[in-house]
């Protein structure tokens, strides 16, 4: 597949890293020569320096025979014009654009733009994706990571194991015997003291300080967290620090949630606070600095079940979360754009974070891998992927027991939906049939082999 990626920032670089690693023909375009050099020096990609919306630059990038164009620059307008040029002049079959401005997104969602007038096949909204990720964090505050699969039937969660976790030093195969009705599989482990992520064997034991990734049935989400030593509390009071697009989207979702959640918002900019107050029905909006300890106390953070910090500044989010913890809040969730700040979360006692780059990369990959791939989620610093796909009749897995399938060492099947709609926990004897929907955790190096086993069909027009 020949792909042009416009924008070599964090999102563009990660997409290029994924696609070039899977032996695709990737060209990266950016007007910043340093970013282009970084991409071409560290990845197996071609780099073009110039403005992505210029026809001659797209021609140099090979747009005439490109299969797909991904416009992920920092400018909405450049992304839209780039897609228009790619369509009108080069007839690129599939075009994906990242758009941030709510005015554009509202017009797209309301159908004001016709596809022949604005030829973008897929619109990615980072703010909307991040707001949805933040809501998932609030639904499982004990998890540092969470994503839905199989139409919500399966949950992928990340848990940090504390010293009082009751199942430490227990072989994973014994866990399956002790909790025989639990529909959950530990698919990934990051050992305490190290950054290496690995897929565990049945004989591996969990240790205090480990970060584990688990795929579980949606109905077993609470029980899974409890088995690994987490006390799950119902979220009744939430404080949101930051009233921009993300904070507002989260507050509106909480406003309309069927369960009664008392939400308060703190926004420093008075005009933004006034706009939020007008748009929200039940959420109380306070105008002021989220780092002000007196204002935090006025918002009753000591009684809040969670504090979500989603301003447009990473350091403010970290400091606000620390202040909220100091004021008595039990759980804090911070929005972090810069991956180099993530190691600070544990020493600062911040419970979870939302990574806009990770959510945007996952969303774009979901649309890049079209056809039978239904969902893709990028784990950590793109160290692994969770892939949801429907099994084809041509797949080497069809009509095979899992133990007889030649999976790479860095891949594990975590959940399966059978033809009758049941979502099951797979074991070695589980047979995979044509039409089954499987969710597979795979380390980055093993993703191409997993896709070969799935016999993924790419359909650029589907």
VOKE-619068 format. One record per residue (C-alpha): residue number from 0; residue in three letters; z negated, x negated, y negated. Coordinates in steps of 0.2 Angstrom, whole numbers, plus 2048, in hexadecimal, padded with zeros to 3 digits. Each point is the difference from the previous one (the first is absolute). Layout:
% residues N
[NUM; "ALA"; [Z; X; Y]];
...
This chain:
% residues 462
[0; "UNK"; [800; 800; 800]];
[1; "UNK"; [805; 7F9; 7EF]];
[2; "UNK"; [7F3; 804; 7F3]];
[3; "UNK"; [7FF; 7FD; 7ED]];
[4; "UNK"; [7EE; 7FF; 7F9]];
[5; "UNK"; [7FF; 802; 7ED]];
[6; "UNK"; [7F0; 7F9; 7F9]];
[7; "UNK"; [7F7; 7F1; 808]];
[8; "UNK"; [7EE; 804; 7FB]];
[9; "UNK"; [7F3; 804; 80C]];
[10; "UNK"; [808; 80F; 808]];
[11; "UNK"; [811; 7F9; 800]];
[12; "UNK"; [7FB; 7F0; 808]];
[13; "UNK"; [7F6; 808; 80D]];
[14; "UNK"; [80F; 80C; 805]];
[15; "UNK"; [80B; 7F0; 800]];
[16; "UNK"; [7F3; 7F8; 80B]];
[17; "UNK"; [800; 80E; 80D]];
[18; "UNK"; [813; 803; 800]];
[19; "UNK"; [805; 7EE; 801]];
[20; "UNK"; [7F3; 7FD; 80E]];
[21; "UNK"; [809; 80D; 80A]];
[22; "UNK"; [811; 7F7; 7FE]];
[23; "UNK"; [808; 80B; 7F3]];
[24; "UNK"; [80C; 7F9; 7F3]];
[25; "UNK"; [7F5; 801; 7F0]];
[26; "UNK"; [804; 7FB; 7EE]];
[27; "UNK"; [7F3; 801; 7F3]];
[28; "UNK"; [805; 802; 7ED]];
[29; "UNK"; [7F4; 7FD; 7F1]];
[30; "UNK"; [803; 7FA; 7EE]];
[31; "UNK"; [7F1; 7F5; 802]];
[32; "UNK"; [806; 7EF; 808]];
[33; "UNK"; [7EF; 7FB; 806]];
[34; "UNK"; [7FE; 810; 80A]];
[35; "UNK"; [811; 7FE; 808]];
[36; "UNK"; [7FD; 7EE; 804]];
[37; "UNK"; [7EF; 805; 808]];
[38; "UNK"; [809; 80D; 80B]];
[39; "UNK"; [80F; 7F5; 805]];
[40; "UNK"; [7F4; 7F0; 803]];
[41; "UNK"; [7F4; 809; 80B]];
[42; "UNK"; [80A; 80E; 809]];
[43; "UNK"; [811; 800; 809]];
[44; "UNK"; [808; 809; 7F2]];
[45; "UNK"; [80E; 7FD; 7F3]];
[46; "UNK"; [7FA; 800; 7EE]];
[47; "UNK"; [80A; 806; 7F0]];
[48; "UNK"; [7F9; 7FE; 7EF]];
[49; "UNK"; [806; 80E; 7F3]];
[50; "UNK"; [7FD; 812; 7FB]];
[51; "UNK"; [801; 80B; 80F]];
[52; "UNK"; [809; 80E; 7F7]];
[53; "UNK"; [80F; 7F5; 7FB]];
[54; "UNK"; [80F; 803; 80B]];
[55; "UNK"; [805; 7EE; 800]];
[56; "UNK"; [7EF; 7FB; 807]];
[57; "UNK"; [800; 80E; 80D]];
[58; "UNK"; [811; 7F9; 805]];
[59; "UNK"; [7FA; 7EF; 802]];
[60; "UNK"; [7F2; 807; 80B]];
[61; "UNK"; [80D; 808; 80C]];
[62; "UNK"; [7FE; 812; 7FB]];
[63; "UNK"; [812; 803; 805]];
[64; "UNK"; [7FB; 800; 813]];
[65; "UNK"; [7ED; 803; 7FE]];
[66; "UNK"; [7F8; 80D; 80B]];
[67; "UNK"; [7F1; 803; 7F5]];
[68; "UNK"; [7F9; 7FC; 7EF]];
[69; "UNK"; [7EE; 801; 7FB]];
[70; "UNK"; [7FC; 800; 7EE]];
[71; "UNK"; [7EE; 7FA; 7FD]];
[72; "UNK"; [800; 7F8; 7EF]];
[73; "UNK"; [7F2; 804; 7F4]];
[74; "UNK"; [80C; 80B; 7F5]];
[75; "UNK"; [804; 812; 806]];
[76; "UNK"; [80F; 800; 7F5]];
[77; "UNK"; [807; 7F0; 808]];
[78; "UNK"; [7FD; 807; 811]];
[79; "UNK"; [809; 810; 7FC]];
[80; "UNK"; [80F; 7F8; 7F8]];
[81; "UNK"; [801; 7F3; 80E]];
[82; "UNK"; [801; 80F; 80D]];
[83; "UNK"; [80D; 808; 7F5]];
[84; "UNK"; [80B; 7F0; 7FF]];
[85; "UNK"; [7FE; 7FD; 813]];
[86; "UNK"; [806; 812; 803]];
[87; "UNK"; [80E; 802; 7F4]];
[88; "UNK"; [808; 7EE; 801]];
[89; "UNK"; [7FB; 7FA; 811]];
[90; "UNK"; [7FC; 810; 80A]];
[91; "UNK"; [7F1; 7F8; 808]];
[92; "UNK"; [7FB; 80D; 80E]];
[93; "UNK"; [7ED; 801; 7FD]];
[94; "UNK"; [7F6; 7FD; 7F0]];
[95; "UNK"; [7ED; 7FF; 7FE]];
[96; "UNK"; [7F8; 800; 7EF]];
[97; "UNK"; [7EE; 7FD; 7FA]];
[98; "UNK"; [7FC; 80B; 7F2]];
[99; "UNK"; [7EF; 801; 7F6]];
[100; "UNK"; [802; 80B; 7F1]];
[101; "UNK"; [7F9; 812; 804]];
[102; "UNK"; [80E; 807; 7F5]];
[103; "UNK"; [80E; 7FA; 80C]];
[104; "UNK"; [7F6; 804; 80F]];
[105; "UNK"; [7FD; 812; 7FB]];
[106; "UNK"; [812; 802; 7FC]];
[107; "UNK"; [805; 7F9; 811]];
[108; "UNK"; [7F3; 80B; 809]];
[109; "UNK"; [805; 810; 7F7]];
[110; "UNK"; [813; 7FD; 804]];
[111; "UNK"; [806; 7FE; 7EE]];
[112; "UNK"; [80A; 7F1; 806]];
[113; "UNK"; [80E; 803; 80C]];
[114; "UNK"; [804; 7F2; 80C]];
[115; "UNK"; [812; 7FE; 7FA]];
[116; "UNK"; [7F9; 7FD; 7EF]];
[117; "UNK"; [7F2; 7F5; 804]];
[118; "UNK"; [805; 7F8; 811]];
[119; "UNK"; [7EF; 7FB; 807]];
[120; "UNK"; [7FD; 804; 812]];
[121; "UNK"; [7ED; 7FC; 800]];
[122; "UNK"; [7F4; 7FF; 7F1]];
[123; "UNK"; [7F0; 7F7; 803]];
[124; "UNK"; [7F2; 803; 7F4]];
[125; "UNK"; [7F2; 7F3; 801]];
[126; "UNK"; [7F4; 80A; 7F6]];
[127; "UNK"; [802; 80F; 80C]];
[128; "UNK"; [7FF; 7F5; 80F]];
[129; "UNK"; [7F0; 7F7; 7FA]];
[130; "UNK"; [7F8; 811; 7FB]];
[131; "UNK"; [803; 806; 812]];
[132; "UNK"; [7F9; 7F0; 807]];
[133; "UNK"; [7F0; 801; 7F5]];
[134; "UNK"; [7FE; 812; 806]];
[135; "UNK"; [801; 7FA; 812]];
[136; "UNK"; [7F2; 7F3; 7FC]];
[137; "UNK"; [7F5; 80E; 7F9]];
[138; "UNK"; [802; 80A; 810]];
[139; "UNK"; [7FA; 7F1; 80A]];
[140; "UNK"; [7F5; 7F6; 7F5]];
[141; "UNK"; [7F9; 7F5; 80E]];
[142; "UNK"; [812; 7FA; 803]];
[143; "UNK"; [807; 7F2; 7F6]];
[144; "UNK"; [812; 805; 805]];
[145; "UNK"; [807; 811; 806]];
[146; "UNK"; [811; 807; 803]];
[147; "UNK"; [806; 810; 809]];
[148; "UNK"; [80D; 801; 80E]];
[149; "UNK"; [808; 80D; 80B]];
[150; "UNK"; [7FF; 80D; 7F2]];
[151; "UNK"; [7EE; 7FD; 7FE]];
[152; "UNK"; [7FC; 801; 812]];
[153; "UNK"; [7FB; 7EE; 801]];
[154; "UNK"; [7F6; 7F5; 7F4]];
[155; "UNK"; [801; 7ED; 7FE]];
[156; "UNK"; [7F0; 7F9; 7F8]];
[157; "UNK"; [7F9; 7F0; 7FC]];
[158; "UNK"; [7ED; 7FD; 803]];
[159; "UNK"; [7F4; 7F2; 7FC]];
[160; "UNK"; [7F4; 7FD; 80E]];
[161; "UNK"; [7EE; 7FE; 7FA]];
[162; "UNK"; [7F2; 7F6; 80A]];
[163; "UNK"; [7F8; 811; 805]];
[164; "UNK"; [811; 806; 808]];
[165; "UNK"; [7FA; 807; 811]];
[166; "UNK"; [810; 7FA; 80A]];
[167; "UNK"; [800; 7EE; 7FB]];
[168; "UNK"; [803; 7F3; 80E]];
[169; "UNK"; [807; 80F; 80B]];
[170; "UNK"; [811; 7FD; 809]];
[171; "UNK"; [80C; 80C; 7F9]];
[172; "UNK"; [804; 806; 812]];
[173; "UNK"; [7EE; 805; 802]];
[174; "UNK"; [801; 80A; 7EF]];
[175; "UNK"; [80D; 80A; 808]];
[176; "UNK"; [7F5; 804; 80F]];
[177; "UNK"; [7F1; 803; 7F5]];
[178; "UNK"; [809; 80C; 7F5]];
[179; "UNK"; [80D; 807; 80C]];
[180; "UNK"; [804; 810; 7F5]];
[181; "UNK"; [802; 7F6; 7F0]];
[182; "UNK"; [812; 7FF; 7FB]];
[183; "UNK"; [800; 7EF; 7F7]];
[184; "UNK"; [807; 7EF; 803]];
[185; "UNK"; [7FB; 7F0; 7F8]];
[186; "UNK"; [811; 7F8; 7FC]];
[187; "UNK"; [7FC; 7F2; 7F4]];
[188; "UNK"; [7F2; 7F4; 7FC]];
[189; "UNK"; [7FD; 7F4; 7F2]];
[190; "UNK"; [7F2; 7F4; 806]];
[191; "UNK"; [7F1; 7FD; 7F4]];
[192; "UNK"; [802; 7EF; 7F7]];
[193; "UNK"; [813; 800; 802]];
[194; "UNK"; [80F; 808; 7F9]];
[195; "UNK"; [80A; 801; 811]];
[196; "UNK"; [805; 811; 805]];
[197; "UNK"; [802; 803; 813]];
[198; "UNK"; [803; 80D; 80D]];
[199; "UNK"; [7F1; 801; 80C]];
[200; "UNK"; [801; 800; 813]];
[201; "UNK"; [7F5; 80C; 80A]];
[202; "UNK"; [7F4; 7F2; 804]];
[203; "UNK"; [7FD; 7FB; 7EE]];
[204; "UNK"; [7EF; 804; 7F7]];
[205; "UNK"; [7FD; 805; 7EF]];
[206; "UNK"; [7F5; 7F6; 7F4]];
[207; "UNK"; [7F5; 803; 7F1]];
[208; "UNK"; [80B; 7FD; 7F0]];
[209; "UNK"; [810; 805; 809]];
[210; "UNK"; [80D; 80B; 7F7]];
[211; "UNK"; [808; 80B; 80D]];
[212; "UNK"; [80F; 80C; 800]];
[213; "UNK"; [7FF; 80F; 80A]];
[214; "UNK"; [80C; 80E; 804]];
[215; "UNK"; [7F7; 810; 804]];
[216; "UNK"; [803; 813; 802]];
[217; "UNK"; [7FE; 809; 7EF]];
[218; "UNK"; [7F2; 80B; 808]];
[219; "UNK"; [7F7; 7F0; 806]];
[220; "UNK"; [800; 7F8; 7EF]];
[221; "UNK"; [7ED; 803; 7FC]];
[222; "UNK"; [7FB; 7FC; 812]];
[223; "UNK"; [80A; 7F0; 800]];
[224; "UNK"; [7F7; 7FA; 7F0]];
[225; "UNK"; [7EF; 804; 807]];
[226; "UNK"; [803; 7F7; 810]];
[227; "UNK"; [803; 7F0; 7F6]];
[228; "UNK"; [7F0; 802; 7F7]];
[229; "UNK"; [806; 80A; 7F0]];
[230; "UNK"; [7F6; 80F; 7F9]];
[231; "UNK"; [80D; 80C; 7FA]];
[232; "UNK"; [7FB; 80A; 7F1]];
[233; "UNK"; [809; 80F; 7F9]];
[234; "UNK"; [807; 7FC; 7EF]];
[235; "UNK"; [7F8; 80C; 7F3]];
[236; "UNK"; [7FF; 7F6; 7F0]];
[237; "UNK"; [80E; 7F4; 7FB]];
[238; "UNK"; [801; 7F6; 7F0]];
[239; "UNK"; [812; 7FA; 7FA]];
[240; "UNK"; [801; 7F1; 7F4]];
[241; "UNK"; [811; 800; 7F8]];
[242; "UNK"; [809; 80F; 7FA]];
[243; "UNK"; [812; 7FA; 801]];
[244; "UNK"; [80E; 807; 80C]];
[245; "UNK"; [7F6; 7FB; 810]];
[246; "UNK"; [7EF; 806; 7FA]];
[247; "UNK"; [807; 810; 7FA]];
[248; "UNK"; [80A; 803; 810]];
[249; "UNK"; [7F0; 7FD; 80A]];
[250; "UNK"; [7F6; 80B; 7F5]];
[251; "UNK"; [80D; 80E; 801]];
[252; "UNK"; [800; 7FF; 813]];
[253; "UNK"; [7ED; 801; 801]];
[254; "UNK"; [801; 80F; 7F4]];
[255; "UNK"; [80B; 80A; 80C]];
[256; "UNK"; [7F7; 7FA; 810]];
[257; "UNK"; [7FA; 80E; 80A]];
[258; "UNK"; [7EF; 7F8; 802]];
[259; "UNK"; [7F5; 800; 7F1]];
[260; "UNK"; [800; 7EE; 7F9]];
[261; "UNK"; [7F7; 7FC; 7EF]];
[262; "UNK"; [80B; 7F4; 7F7]];
[263; "UNK"; [7FD; 7F6; 7F0]];
[264; "UNK"; [80C; 7F5; 7F7]];
[265; "UNK"; [7FD; 7F2; 7F3]];
[266; "UNK"; [80F; 7FB; 7F6]];
[267; "UNK"; [7FF; 7F3; 7F1]];
[268; "UNK"; [80F; 806; 7F6]];
[269; "UNK"; [7FB; 80F; 7F7]];
[270; "UNK"; [812; 808; 800]];
[271; "UNK"; [801; 7FD; 813]];
[272; "UNK"; [7EF; 808; 802]];
[273; "UNK"; [805; 80F; 7F6]];
[274; "UNK"; [811; 802; 80A]];
[275; "UNK"; [7F6; 7FF; 810]];
[276; "UNK"; [7F3; 80D; 7FB]];
[277; "UNK"; [80E; 80C; 7FB]];
[278; "UNK"; [808; 7FD; 811]];
[279; "UNK"; [7F1; 802; 80B]];
[280; "UNK"; [7F7; 810; 804]];
[281; "UNK"; [7EF; 7FB; 808]];
[282; "UNK"; [7FF; 7ED; 7FD]];
[283; "UNK"; [7F5; 7FB; 7F2]];
[284; "UNK"; [808; 7F2; 7F5]];
[285; "UNK"; [7F5; 7F4; 7F6]];
[286; "UNK"; [808; 7F5; 7F3]];
[287; "UNK"; [7FA; 7EE; 800]];
[288; "UNK"; [7FF; 7EF; 808]];
[289; "UNK"; [7FE; 801; 813]];
[290; "UNK"; [7F7; 7EF; 7FF]];
[291; "UNK"; [7F2; 808; 7F5]];
[292; "UNK"; [7F1; 802; 80B]];
[293; "UNK"; [7F9; 80E; 7F5]];
[294; "UNK"; [810; 80A; 802]];
[295; "UNK"; [800; 7FD; 813]];
[296; "UNK"; [7EE; 807; 800]];
[297; "UNK"; [806; 80F; 7F6]];
[298; "UNK"; [80D; 803; 80D]];
[299; "UNK"; [7F2; 7FF; 80D]];
[300; "UNK"; [808; 7F2; 80B]];
[301; "UNK"; [7F0; 7FE; 808]];
[302; "UNK"; [802; 811; 809]];
[303; "UNK"; [813; 7FE; 803]];
[304; "UNK"; [806; 7FE; 812]];
[305; "UNK"; [80E; 7F5; 7FA]];
[306; "UNK"; [807; 7F8; 7F0]];
[307; "UNK"; [812; 7FD; 7FF]];
[308; "UNK"; [806; 7F3; 7F2]];
[309; "UNK"; [812; 802; 7FC]];
[310; "UNK"; [803; 7F9; 7EF]];
[311; "UNK"; [810; 7F5; 7FD]];
[312; "UNK"; [7F6; 7F0; 800]];
[313; "UNK"; [7FA; 7F8; 810]];
[314; "UNK"; [7F1; 7F7; 7F9]];
[315; "UNK"; [7FA; 80F; 7F7]];
[316; "UNK"; [801; 80A; 811]];
[317; "UNK"; [7F6; 7F2; 809]];
[318; "UNK"; [7F3; 7FF; 7F2]];
[319; "UNK"; [7FF; 813; 7FF]];
[320; "UNK"; [7FD; 801; 812]];
[321; "UNK"; [7F2; 7F3; 800]];
[322; "UNK"; [7F8; 809; 7F1]];
[323; "UNK"; [801; 811; 80A]];
[324; "UNK"; [7F8; 7F7; 80F]];
[325; "UNK"; [7F2; 7F9; 7F5]];
[326; "UNK"; [7FD; 811; 7F9]];
[327; "UNK"; [7FD; 807; 811]];
[328; "UNK"; [810; 807; 807]];
[329; "UNK"; [802; 7FE; 813]];
[330; "UNK"; [813; 7FE; 801]];
[331; "UNK"; [80C; 7F8; 7F5]];
[332; "UNK"; [813; 7FF; 801]];
[333; "UNK"; [80B; 7F5; 7F4]];
[334; "UNK"; [812; 800; 7FC]];
[335; "UNK"; [806; 7ED; 802]];
[336; "UNK"; [812; 7FB; 7FC]];
[337; "UNK"; [7FD; 7ED; 802]];
[338; "UNK"; [7FE; 7FB; 812]];
[339; "UNK"; [7F6; 7F0; 7FB]];
[340; "UNK"; [7F2; 80B; 7FA]];
[341; "UNK"; [7FD; 809; 811]];
[342; "UNK"; [7F5; 7F2; 808]];
[343; "UNK"; [7F4; 804; 7F1]];
[344; "UNK"; [7FD; 811; 807]];
[345; "UNK"; [7F3; 7FB; 80D]];
[346; "UNK"; [7F5; 7F5; 7F5]];
[347; "UNK"; [801; 80D; 7F2]];
[348; "UNK"; [7FA; 80D; 80D]];
[349; "UNK"; [80F; 80B; 7FC]];
[350; "UNK"; [803; 80B; 80F]];
[351; "UNK"; [813; 804; 800]];
[352; "UNK"; [810; 7FD; 7F6]];
[353; "UNK"; [811; 808; 7FD]];
[354; "UNK"; [80E; 7F4; 7FF]];
[355; "UNK"; [80F; 807; 7F6]];
[356; "UNK"; [80C; 7F3; 806]];
[357; "UNK"; [7FB; 804; 812]];
[358; "UNK"; [803; 812; 7FF]];
[359; "UNK"; [810; 7FE; 7F7]];
[360; "UNK"; [807; 7F4; 80C]];
[361; "UNK"; [7FB; 80B; 80E]];
[362; "UNK"; [809; 80F; 7F8]];
[363; "UNK"; [810; 7F6; 7FD]];
[364; "UNK"; [800; 7FA; 812]];
[365; "UNK"; [7FE; 812; 806]];
[366; "UNK"; [810; 804; 7F9]];
[367; "UNK"; [809; 7EF; 804]];
[368; "UNK"; [7FD; 803; 812]];
[369; "UNK"; [808; 810; 801]];
[370; "UNK"; [806; 809; 810]];
[371; "UNK"; [7F2; 802; 80D]];
[372; "UNK"; [7F3; 7F6; 7F7]];
[373; "UNK"; [7F5; 80E; 7F8]];
[374; "UNK"; [7F3; 7F5; 7F7]];
[375; "UNK"; [7FC; 7EE; 7FC]];
[376; "UNK"; [7F0; 7F9; 7F9]];
[377; "UNK"; [7FE; 7EE; 7FA]];
[378; "UNK"; [7EF; 7F9; 805]];
[379; "UNK"; [7F6; 7F3; 7F6]];
[380; "UNK"; [80B; 7F3; 7F7]];
[381; "UNK"; [80F; 806; 80A]];
[382; "UNK"; [7F9; 7F8; 810]];
[383; "UNK"; [803; 80F; 80B]];
[384; "UNK"; [808; 811; 800]];
[385; "UNK"; [7FC; 811; 808]];
[386; "UNK"; [810; 808; 805]];
[387; "UNK"; [802; 812; 805]];
[388; "UNK"; [810; 804; 809]];
[389; "UNK"; [808; 80C; 80C]];
[390; "UNK"; [805; 7F9; 811]];
[391; "UNK"; [813; 801; 804]];
[392; "UNK"; [808; 802; 811]];
[393; "UNK"; [807; 7EF; 7FE]];
[394; "UNK"; [7F0; 7F7; 7FD]];
[395; "UNK"; [7F9; 7F4; 80D]];
[396; "UNK"; [7F0; 809; 7FF]];
[397; "UNK"; [806; 811; 806]];
[398; "UNK"; [7F9; 806; 810]];
[399; "UNK"; [7F5; 7F0; 802]];
[400; "UNK"; [7ED; 7FE; 801]];
[401; "UNK"; [7F9; 7F6; 7F1]];
[402; "UNK"; [7FA; 7F3; 80C]];
[403; "UNK"; [811; 7FD; 806]];
[404; "UNK"; [808; 7FE; 7EF]];
[405; "UNK"; [804; 7EF; 7FA]];
[406; "UNK"; [7F6; 801; 7EF]];
[407; "UNK"; [7FE; 7F0; 7F6]];
[408; "UNK"; [7EE; 7FA; 7FF]];
[409; "UNK"; [7FE; 805; 7EE]];
[410; "UNK"; [804; 813; 803]];
[411; "UNK"; [7F6; 80E; 807]];
[412; "UNK"; [803; 813; 802]];
[413; "UNK"; [7F2; 809; 7F7]];
[414; "UNK"; [805; 813; 801]];
[415; "UNK"; [80D; 80B; 808]];
[416; "UNK"; [806; 812; 7FC]];
[417; "UNK"; [807; 808; 810]];
[418; "UNK"; [80D; 80D; 801]];
[419; "UNK"; [7F3; 80E; 801]];
[420; "UNK"; [7F9; 7FA; 7EF]];
[421; "UNK"; [7F0; 7F8; 808]];
[422; "UNK"; [7FB; 7F0; 7F7]];
[423; "UNK"; [7F8; 7F4; 80D]];
[424; "UNK"; [7F8; 7F0; 802]];
[425; "UNK"; [80B; 7F5; 80A]];
[426; "UNK"; [7FB; 7F4; 80E]];
[427; "UNK"; [809; 7F5; 80C]];
[428; "UNK"; [805; 80E; 80B]];
[429; "UNK"; [807; 80B; 7F3]];
[430; "UNK"; [813; 803; 802]];
[431; "UNK"; [80B; 801; 7F1]];
[432; "UNK"; [80E; 80D; 800]];
[433; "UNK"; [80F; 804; 7F6]];
[434; "UNK"; [7FB; 809; 7F0]];
[435; "UNK"; [7EE; 7FA; 800]];
[436; "UNK"; [7FA; 7FA; 7EF]];
[437; "UNK"; [7F7; 7F0; 801]];
[438; "UNK"; [7F5; 7F6; 7F4]];
[439; "UNK"; [801; 7ED; 802]];
[440; "UNK"; [7F5; 7F3; 7F8]];
[441; "UNK"; [80A; 7F0; 7FF]];
[442; "UNK"; [7FE; 7EF; 7F8]];
[443; "UNK"; [80D; 7FB; 7F3]];
[444; "UNK"; [809; 7F4; 80C]];
[445; "UNK"; [801; 80D; 80E]];
[446; "UNK"; [807; 80E; 7F6]];
[447; "UNK"; [813; 7FC; 804]];
[448; "UNK"; [7FC; 800; 813]];
[449; "UNK"; [7F6; 811; 7FE]];
[450; "UNK"; [810; 807; 7F7]];
[451; "UNK"; [80B; 7FA; 80E]];
[452; "UNK"; [7F4; 809; 80D]];
[453; "UNK"; [802; 80F; 7F5]];
[454; "UNK"; [812; 7FF; 7FF]];
[455; "UNK"; [800; 805; 7EE]];
[456; "UNK"; [80F; 808; 7FA]];
[457; "UNK"; [803; 7FD; 7ED]];
[458; "UNK"; [809; 80E; 7F7]];
[459; "UNK"; [803; 7FC; 7EE]];
[460; "UNK"; [806; 811; 7FC]];
[461; "UNK"; [7F3; 80A; 809]];
